[in-house]
Amino acid sequence: MDSYVERSWWQRNRRKVLVASVVLVLVAGGVVGLAWWGGRCAAGVQEVDGECIGMTDGSYKFGSDDPAENPLADVLQRIKEENDRVLAEGKGYVSIAYLAPMSLAEGDTVTLEATRNALRGAHLAQLRANREKGGWEGDFPLIRLLPANPGSQLQKWDPVVKQIRAAQFTPDRVVAVAGLGQSHESTAKAIQWLSEQRIPMVGATITADIFTDLEARGEFSGLVRVSPTNTEQVRAIVQRLSDTRKAMLVKDINQSDLLANNLSSAFTREYEKDGRDVVLAEYDSSRGTANIFPGMVRNICAAQPGAIFFSGRYNDLTLLVGALKNRPCGDLNLRVVTLDSVVDIAGVDEVRKNLSPNTTLEYTHLSAPQAWNAVPEAFDGAATGYFRDSYREFFGLGSTGDGMAITSYDAVGVAVTAINRAADNRRDLKSITADTVAGQLLAMRGTEGVRGASGCISFDSVGHPVDKAISVFRLSIDDTSSSAEIVPAVVSGSGHVLPGRCKT
């Protein structure tokens, strides 16, 4: 009878016991958050509609483990090794979740290479926190970095943010989220949910004005951003168009793209302030664009604008400048202007080779290594020096990184600085919570700002960076300089750039 009872209980409950055992092992080992039964890609990562969604300590590579096949493999392995080292140290630590798309689908507006660069920057900020004495203003606690994949365009954000929430109360001790991908509707939904859970967030490259507007209206809180808004960048561009009286706005009307819609509104508003004219040319990227731009080029020739402002994504910009090569008005000088998220992802050399004679491209950049030498007083030498030297040391590419890497470095650095300030001199993990970290983020203003590689990061009351440095680059087919040799102008939307050492 006894053996029958034991066997029957096991048969009835073995599935529950196995699941509980897996979760217990994962939590005890400091692996990320929750494990799902069925459809699982790896510990903490589940398959949802063909994508592997979830949070990892770097163990799972969201693709092949071979760096030759998967751009993310090398940096994720480096993150895992540092996370393992932190656990082996046996000292106090907390974790930062880095939310970014690591699996892509057709029509995506980001590349795996861009995500790789963002993760590289985030990892360098982690290394600075853990290995440089006084890096990010302290050396306690140690920092673990947990990459979290919400899928293409953050569309599968829901299970991931819930996993992040649960990881606050496991040995992972997540106290902040950084990154947050690009400006999509799904990004806004993820931010709204995290805000409701009182989890502080530091955006790296989300620039749509709607996030500032929503926070100003009190619809959510807890988000700060290291990058200037679209309006700030547009103002910086418009300042350079004072010699023009008419511009054509090439606008993507895909309603799911917050960036494109926000850019077009901001440009129209800022350019028309002085009584200048904007001529509108619309297209819908969700319906395909291969045959749209040749007809648009004929309208450009007829309008003869002083500038063309492009409000869309990188793949469409390449098509537009390619179509301009065959324009019937070849002698007309054309000046195309846009923002960095468009050009940076496409690649400077790729865009430049598609330019035609009498056509130039000007674009803002959220951050660029070339700006450090162009206007050195706008940047902090300690922050830029660590980034530059470490990028070369750890990634060995003869490069100093790009805007994606720098802004991610600063986003994680801001989160780490808030964590260190929350710890104060007590060195007590109990004092470091989501609430205390959020409080420190809100206090980062003026001389209490963070000295980042992208400039002084000082937030206003709604988490918007004040007078943030913006680089403006100019490309032409006649310029044979390498992309690393092009010297930008360094400006801000207000016309005043904060000193890099946050001295007012």
C-alpha positions in Angstrom: 0.0 0.0 0.0 2.8 2.4 0.9 4.6 1.9 -2.4 1.4 2.3 -4.3 0.6 5.6 -2.6 4.1 6.9 -3.3 4.0 5.8 -6.9 0.6 7.4 -7.5 1.5 10.7 -5.9 4.6 10.8 -8.1 2.6 10.0 -11.2 0.1 12.8 -10.3 2.7 15.4 -9.4 5.9 14.7 -11.2 5.4 17.5 -13.8 4.9 20.0 -11.0 7.9 18.7 -9.2 10.1 18.9 -12.3 9.0 22.4 -13.1 9.5 23.6 -9.5 13.0 21.9 -9.4 14.0 23.7 -12.6 12.9 27.1 -11.3 14.6 26.5 -8.0 17.9 25.6 -9.6 17.7 28.6 -11.9 17.0 31.0 -9.0 19.6 29.5 -6.7 22.2 29.8 -9.5 21.5 33.4 -10.1 20.2 32.8 -13.6 17.6 35.1 -14.9 14.1 35.3 -13.6 11.6 32.6 -14.7 11.7 29.4 -16.7 8.8 28.4 -18.9 7.6 24.9 -19.4 7.3 24.0 -23.1 8.5 26.0 -26.1 11.7 26.9 -24.2 14.8 28.2 -26.1 16.9 28.3 -22.9 16.8 29.1 -19.2 14.7 32.2 -19.0 14.0 32.4 -22.7 10.8 31.1 -24.3 9.7 30.6 -27.9 6.9 32.9 -28.9 5.7 32.8 -32.6 9.1 31.6 -33.8 11.2 34.2 -31.8 13.2 33.4 -28.6 11.9 35.9 -26.1 13.2 36.6 -22.6 16.2 37.6 -20.4 19.6 35.9 -20.1 22.8 36.4 -18.3 24.6 36.0 -21.6 24.4 32.2 -21.6 21.9 32.2 -24.5 23.1 34.0 -27.7 19.7 34.4 -29.5 21.2 32.5 -32.4 24.3 30.6 -33.2 27.1 30.5 -30.6 29.6 31.1 -33.5 30.5 34.9 -33.8 31.0 34.3 -37.5 27.3 33.5 -37.9 25.8 35.6 -35.1 26.8 39.2 -34.6 25.6 39.0 -31.0 27.5 35.9 -29.9 30.8 37.5 -29.0 29.5 40.4 -26.8 26.9 38.1 -25.1 29.7 35.7 -24.2 31.7 38.6 -22.8 28.7 39.7 -20.7 28.3 36.2 -19.4 31.9 36.0 -18.4 31.7 39.2 -16.4 28.4 38.2 -14.8 30.0 34.9 -13.8 33.0 36.8 -12.3 30.7 39.0 -10.3 29.0 35.9 -8.8 32.4 34.3 -8.1 33.5 37.4 -6.2 31.0 36.7 -3.5 30.4 40.4 -3.0 27.3 42.5 -3.1 25.7 43.0 -6.5 22.6 44.1 -8.2 21.5 43.7 -11.9 20.5 46.0 -14.7 18.2 44.6 -17.4 19.2 45.8 -20.9 16.1 45.8 -23.1 16.7 45.7 -26.8 15.5 43.6 -29.9 17.9 40.7 -30.4 15.7 38.8 -32.9 14.6 40.6 -36.1 11.9 40.2 -38.7 11.2 41.4 -42.2 10.6 45.2 -42.2 12.7 45.8 -39.1 14.1 49.3 -38.6 17.2 48.1 -36.8 20.0 45.6 -37.6 21.7 43.0 -35.4 24.9 44.9 -35.9 23.3 48.0 -34.3 22.1 45.9 -31.4 25.6 44.3 -31.1 27.1 47.8 -30.9 24.6 48.8 -28.3 25.4 45.7 -26.2 29.1 46.5 -26.5 28.6 49.9 -25.1 26.4 48.6 -22.3 29.1 46.0 -21.5 31.8 48.6 -21.3 29.8 50.6 -18.8 29.4 47.4 -16.7 33.2 46.8 -16.9 33.9 50.4 -15.8 31.5 50.0 -12.9 33.2 46.7 -11.8 36.8 47.3 -12.6 37.7 51.0 -12.5 38.1 52.4 -9.0 35.6 55.2 -8.7 34.2 54.5 -12.1 30.6 56.0 -12.3 31.3 57.5 -8.8 31.7 54.3 -6.8 32.7 50.7 -6.5 29.7 49.2 -4.6 27.8 47.3 -5.5 29.1 45.1 -8.4 26.9 45.2 -11.5 25.5 42.3 -13.5 24.0 43.0 -16.9 21.1 41.0 -18.1 20.2 41.3 -21.9 16.5 41.0 -22.5 15.0 40.4 -25.9 11.4 41.7 -26.5 11.5 40.6 -30.1 11.2 42.5 -33.4 10.2 46.1 -32.8 9.6 45.2 -29.1 6.3 43.6 -30.1 6.6 40.7 -27.6 7.4 43.0 -24.7 4.8 41.7 -22.3 6.4 38.5 -21.0 9.8 40.1 -20.9 8.8 43.1 -18.7 7.0 40.7 -16.4 10.1 38.6 -16.2 12.1 41.7 -15.3 9.6 42.5 -12.6 9.9 39.0 -11.1 13.7 39.2 -11.2 13.6 42.1 -8.7 12.8 39.5 -6.0 15.2 36.8 -7.0 19.0 36.7 -6.5 19.3 38.6 -9.7 18.1 41.7 -7.8 17.2 43.8 -10.9 16.8 47.5 -9.9 16.7 49.3 -13.2 16.1 48.8 -17.0 18.3 50.5 -19.6 18.2 50.5 -23.4 14.5 50.3 -24.4 15.1 50.0 -28.2 13.6 52.4 -30.6 10.5 54.7 -30.6 7.6 52.3 -31.5 4.1 52.0 -30.1 5.2 48.7 -28.4 8.1 50.6 -26.7 5.5 53.0 -25.2 3.4 50.1 -23.9 6.5 48.5 -22.3 7.5 51.8 -20.7 3.9 52.3 -19.4 3.9 48.9 -17.8 7.3 49.2 -16.2 6.3 52.7 -14.9 3.2 51.2 -13.3 5.5 48.7 -11.5 7.8 51.6 -10.3 10.8 50.3 -12.1 13.2 53.0 -13.2 14.3 53.2 -16.8 17.1 54.8 -18.7 16.5 55.1 -22.5 19.6 55.0 -24.8 18.2 56.0 -28.2 14.5 56.5 -27.8 14.0 60.1 -29.0 10.3 60.5 -29.9 8.8 63.6 -28.1 5.7 61.6 -27.1 7.6 60.1 -24.2 8.4 63.5 -22.8 4.8 64.6 -23.4 3.3 61.6 -21.7 5.5 62.0 -18.7 4.7 65.8 -18.5 1.0 64.9 -18.4 1.6 62.5 -15.6 0.6 59.4 -17.6 3.8 57.6 -16.5 7.0 58.3 -14.6 10.4 56.8 -13.9 11.9 57.3 -17.4 15.0 59.3 -18.2 16.7 59.5 -21.6 20.4 60.2 -22.4 19.6 61.3 -26.0 18.0 64.6 -27.0 14.5 64.4 -28.3 13.5 64.6 -32.0 12.5 68.2 -31.6 15.9 69.1 -30.1 17.6 67.5 -33.1 15.3 69.1 -35.6 16.0 72.5 -34.0 19.7 71.9 -34.4 19.2 71.1 -38.1 16.8 74.0 -38.8 19.4 76.4 -37.3 21.6 75.4 -40.3 18.9 76.1 -42.9 18.6 79.8 -42.2 19.5 80.5 -45.9 16.6 78.6 -47.3 12.9 79.6 -47.8 11.3 76.4 -48.9 11.8 72.8 -47.9 10.3 69.5 -49.0 9.3 67.1 -46.3 9.5 63.4 -47.4 7.3 61.7 -44.8 6.6 58.1 -44.0 3.0 57.9 -42.9 3.3 54.4 -41.4 1.3 55.0 -38.2 3.1 52.4 -36.1 6.4 54.3 -36.5 6.4 57.0 -33.7 9.8 58.3 -34.9 8.8 59.1 -38.5 5.5 60.8 -37.4 7.2 62.7 -34.7 10.0 63.9 -37.0 7.7 65.3 -39.6 5.6 67.2 -37.1 8.7 68.7 -35.4 10.3 69.7 -38.7 7.1 71.4 -40.0 6.6 73.3 -36.7 10.2 74.5 -36.4 10.8 75.3 -40.1 7.6 77.3 -40.6 8.3 79.5 -37.6 9.9 82.2 -39.7 7.2 82.2 -42.4 9.0 79.6 -44.6 7.2 77.0 -46.7 7.1 73.2 -46.3 6.0 71.1 -49.3 4.8 67.6 -48.4 5.7 64.4 -50.1 4.2 61.3 -48.4 4.7 57.5 -48.7 3.7 54.5 -46.6 6.6 52.1 -45.8 4.1 49.4 -44.7 3.0 49.1 -48.3 6.4 48.8 -50.0 8.6 51.6 -51.3 10.6 50.2 -54.2 8.7 52.1 -56.9 7.7 55.2 -54.9 10.8 57.4 -55.1 11.3 57.8 -58.9 8.0 59.6 -59.1 8.7 61.6 -56.0 12.0 62.8 -57.6 10.2 64.4 -60.5 8.1 66.4 -57.9 11.3 67.5 -56.2 12.6 68.8 -59.4 9.4 70.8 -60.0 9.4 72.2 -56.5 13.1 73.1 -56.4 13.3 73.2 -52.6 16.2 74.7 -50.7 16.4 71.5 -48.6 14.8 68.1 -48.4 14.0 66.8 -44.9 13.7 63.0 -44.8 11.4 61.6 -42.1 11.6 57.9 -42.5 13.9 54.9 -41.8 17.3 54.0 -43.1 16.4 51.6 -45.9 14.1 54.2 -47.5 16.7 56.9 -47.3 19.0 54.7 -49.4 16.3 54.3 -52.0 15.6 58.0 -52.1 19.2 59.1 -52.6 19.6 56.4 -55.1 16.6 57.7 -57.1 18.0 61.2 -56.9 21.0 60.0 -59.1 18.6 59.8 -62.0 16.7 63.0 -61.5 16.0 65.1 -64.6 17.2 68.2 -62.9 20.8 67.0 -62.5 22.2 70.6 -62.2 20.0 71.5 -59.3 21.9 71.5 -56.0 20.0 69.4 -53.4 20.5 69.4 -49.7 19.1 66.3 -47.9 18.8 66.6 -44.1 17.8 63.9 -41.6 18.6 62.5 -38.1 21.2 60.1 -37.0 19.1 57.0 -36.4 18.5 56.9 -40.2 22.1 57.2 -41.3 23.8 55.5 -38.5 22.0 52.2 -39.0 22.4 52.3 -42.8 26.1 53.0 -42.6 27.8 56.3 -43.6 29.8 54.7 -46.5 26.7 52.9 -47.8 24.7 56.1 -47.9 27.5 58.2 -49.3 28.2 55.9 -52.2 24.6 56.4 -53.3 24.8 60.2 -53.3 25.0 61.9 -56.7 26.9 65.1 -57.8 25.3 68.3 -56.6 23.7 66.4 -53.7 24.8 66.6 -50.0 23.4 64.9 -46.9 23.5 66.5 -43.5 22.4 64.6 -40.4 22.5 64.9 -36.7 24.3 62.3 -34.5 23.3 61.5 -30.9 27.0 60.9 -30.2 30.2 60.4 -32.2 33.9 59.9 -31.3 34.9 62.6 -33.9 33.1 65.2 -31.8 35.4 64.6 -28.8 38.3 66.3 -30.6 36.1 68.8 -32.5 34.9 70.5 -29.3 36.7 68.8 -26.4 35.2 71.1 -23.7 31.8 69.6 -24.4 32.9 66.2 -23.2 34.5 64.7 -20.1 37.9 63.2 -20.8 37.6 60.5 -18.2 34.4 59.1 -19.6 35.5 59.4 -23.3 39.0 58.0 -22.5 37.7 54.9 -20.7 35.2 54.2 -23.6 37.8 54.8 -26.3 40.6 52.7 -24.8 38.4 49.9 -23.6 36.5 49.6 -26.9 39.8 49.1 -28.7 41.1 46.7 -26.0 38.1 44.5 -25.7 36.9 44.5 -29.3 40.2 45.1 -31.1 38.7 46.7 -34.2 40.9 49.7 -34.6 37.8 51.7 -33.8 36.3 53.9 -31.1 32.8 52.7 -31.5 29.7 54.5 -32.8 26.7 56.4 -31.6 24.8 53.2 -30.6 27.7 52.0 -28.5 28.3 55.4 -26.8 24.6 56.2 -25.9 24.2 52.6 -24.5 27.4 53.1 -22.5 26.0 56.3 -21.1 22.5 54.8 -20.4 24.0 52.0 -18.4 26.4 54.4 -16.8 23.6 56.7 -15.7 21.8 53.7 -14.1 25.1 52.6 -12.4 25.6 56.1 -11.1 22.1 56.2 -9.6 22.8 52.8 -8.0 26.1 54.0 -6.5 24.5 57.2 -5.2 21.7 55.2 -3.6 24.2 52.9 -1.9 26.0 56.0 -0.5 28.7 55.1 2.1 26.6 52.4 3.8 27.5 49.7 1.3 24.2 48.1 2.2 22.3 46.3 -0.5 19.1 46.9 1.3 19.4 50.6 0.6 19.5 49.9 -3.2 15.9 49.4 -4.5 14.0 50.5 -7.6 12.6 53.4 -5.6 15.9 54.7 -4.3 17.5 54.4 -7.7 14.5 56.2 -9.3 15.0 59.0 -6.7 18.6 59.4 -7.6 17.8 59.6 -11.4 15.5 62.5 -10.7 18.2 64.4 -8.8 20.7 64.3 -11.7 20.6 67.9 -12.6 23.2 70.7 -13.1 26.4 69.9 -11.3 24.8 66.6 -10.1 24.6 65.5 -13.8 26.5 62.5 -15.1 29.7 63.0 -17.1 29.0 60.7 -20.0 30.9 60.0 -23.2 28.1 61.7 -25.1 28.4 64.9 -23.0 27.0 66.1 -19.7 23.7 64.3 -18.9 21.5 66.6 -16.8 17.8 65.9 -16.7 14.8 68.3 -16.4 11.7 67.4 -14.4 10.4 65.0 -17.0 13.7 63.1 -17.6 14.7 65.0 -20.7 18.5 65.8 -21.1 19.0 69.6 -21.0 21.3 71.3 -23.6 22.7 68.0 -24.7 25.5 68.0 -27.3 24.4 67.1 -30.8 26.8 66.4 -33.7 25.9 67.4 -37.2 27.8 65.7 -40.1 27.8 66.6 -43.8 28.4 64.0 -46.6 29.0 64.4 -50.3 30.2 62.0 -53.0 33.2 64.3 -53.6 34.5 64.0 -50.0 36.9 61.1 -49.9 37.5 61.3 -46.1 36.8 58.1 -44.2 33.8 58.2 -41.9 36.2 58.4 -38.9 37.9 61.5 -40.4 34.8 63.6 -40.9 34.7 66.4 -38.4 31.2 67.4 -37.2 29.7 70.6 -35.9 28.7 70.3 -32.2 25.5 72.2 -31.4 22.3 71.8 -29.3 18.7 72.5 -29.9 18.9 75.6 -27.6 22.1 76.9 -29.1 23.9 76.3 -25.7 25.9 73.1 -25.1 26.6 72.1 -21.4 30.3 71.7 -20.6 31.3 68.1 -20.5 32.2 68.2 -16.8 28.7 69.4 -15.9 29.9 72.8 -14.6 27.2 75.5 -15.0 
